[in-house]
């Protein structure tokens, strides 16, 4: 377990991580890409509820944080493919832990008397 010990660097690193992953969609996009390269519409189908405008914005943010790679192929019309980077895959354990925490949280909320 991390202990702060009054260290502002710990808080700063957590802040940096949260800023890179902030929002409702980024981890879901990374999860979709963790199975292999996908095109825009394929990602859109795997992340239900996201609008094209939001997906485009989130992909740009993930790319600027070097979590995904955007590759444009010289075809007509141009083909664009997104892949998760090694840096992005380093979040695999985080995503797995969030998955298990989410399952436990859902059970806690559903089992709680009203």
C-alpha positions as semicolon CSV with decimal commas, in nm:
position;residue;x (nm);y (nm);z (nm)
1;X;0,000;0,000;0,000
2;X;0,121;0,349;-0,081
3;X;0,175;0,575;0,211
4;X;0,184;0,947;0,154
5;X;0,404;1,036;0,448
6;X;0,345;1,400;0,361
7;X;0,514;1,352;0,024
8;X;0,373;1,591;-0,237
9;X;0,534;1,379;-0,514
10;X;0,296;1,091;-0,435
11;X;-0,004;1,320;-0,464
12;X;0,136;1,465;-0,787
13;X;0,184;1,123;-0,947
14;X;-0,172;1,021;-0,856
15;X;-0,298;1,352;-0,996
16;X;-0,107;1,290;-1,321
17;X;-0,255;0,940;-1,353
18;X;-0,608;1,062;-1,288
19;X;-0,569;1,342;-1,543
20;X;-0,447;1,097;-1,810
21;X;-0,745;0,867;-1,743
22;X;-1,009;1,119;-1,637
23;X;-1,360;1,090;-1,765
24;X;-1,605;0,815;-1,817
25;X;-1,470;0,667;-2,138
26;X;-1,091;0,641;-2,149
27;X;-1,053;0,316;-1,955
28;X;-1,338;0,159;-2,152
29;X;-1,165;0,256;-2,477
30;X;-0,834;0,114;-2,353
31;X;-1,013;-0,205;-2,247
32;X;-1,164;-0,239;-2,596
33;X;-0,823;-0,188;-2,756
34;X;-0,655;-0,438;-2,523
35;X;-0,785;-0,720;-2,744
36;X;-0,612;-0,585;-3,056
37;X;-0,620;-0,306;-3,313
38;X;-0,959;-0,154;-3,393
39;X;-1,102;0,103;-3,631
40;X;-1,312;0,396;-3,512
41;X;-1,653;0,235;-3,568
42;X;-1,538;-0,090;-3,407
43;X;-1,438;0,101;-3,093
44;X;-1,770;0,286;-3,102
45;X;-1,958;-0,046;-3,104
46;X;-1,753;-0,184;-2,814
47;X;-1,811;0,128;-2,601
48;X;-2,191;0,164;-2,602
49;X;-2,330;0,508;-2,534
50;X;-2,029;0,708;-2,650
51;X;-2,093;0,965;-2,924
52;X;-1,864;0,994;-3,225
53;X;-1,761;1,344;-3,116
54;X;-1,667;1,225;-2,766
55;X;-1,488;0,917;-2,899
56;X;-1,282;1,134;-3,131
57;X;-1,190;1,368;-2,844
58;X;-1,099;1,082;-2,611
59;X;-0,888;0,906;-2,876
60;X;-0,690;1,227;-2,931
61;X;-0,634;1,262;-2,556
62;X;-0,523;0,899;-2,522
63;X;-0,289;0,942;-2,817
64;X;-0,137;1,259;-2,670
65;X;-0,071;1,067;-2,347
66;X;0,098;0,791;-2,551
67;X;-0,154;0,532;-2,435
68;X;-0,270;0,452;-2,789
69;X;-0,121;0,474;-3,137
70;X;-0,315;0,601;-3,439
71;X;-0,205;0,454;-3,771
72;X;-0,332;0,588;-4,105
73;X;-0,306;0,350;-4,399
74;X;-0,270;0,479;-4,754
75;X;-0,594;0,338;-4,892
76;X;-0,898;0,493;-5,050
77;X;-1,080;0,592;-4,845
78;X;-0,803;0,622;-4,583
79;X;-0,809;0,349;-4,319
80;X;-0,733;0,453;-3,962
81;X;-0,655;0,196;-3,695
82;X;-0,598;0,241;-3,324
83;X;-0,380;0,017;-3,108
84;X;-0,292;0,027;-2,743
85;X;0,074;0,102;-2,676
86;X;0,302;-0,084;-2,436
87;X;0,261;0,214;-2,204
88;X;-0,118;0,175;-2,231
89;X;-0,095;-0,199;-2,165
90;X;0,088;-0,121;-1,842
91;X;-0,260;-0,026;-1,714
92;X;-0,381;-0,386;-1,757
93;X;-0,349;-0,465;-1,385
94;X;-0,524;-0,140;-1,295
95;X;-0,814;-0,224;-1,530
96;X;-0,834;-0,577;-1,388
97;X;-0,843;-0,448;-1,030
98;X;-1,109;-0,191;-1,124
99;X;-1,312;-0,474;-1,277
100;X;-1,302;-0,674;-0,954
101;X;-1,366;-0,367;-0,741
102;X;-1,664;-0,278;-0,963
103;X;-1,811;-0,627;-0,919
104;X;-1,774;-0,603;-0,540
105;X;-1,910;-0,249;-0,538
106;X;-2,216;-0,348;-0,744
107;X;-2,282;-0,638;-0,504
108;X;-2,241;-0,407;-0,203
109;X;-2,485;-0,155;-0,345
110;X;-2,741;-0,415;-0,454
111;X;-2,724;-0,605;-0,122
112;X;-2,759;-0,290;0,086
113;X;-3,104;-0,252;0,245
114;X;-3,286;0,062;0,130
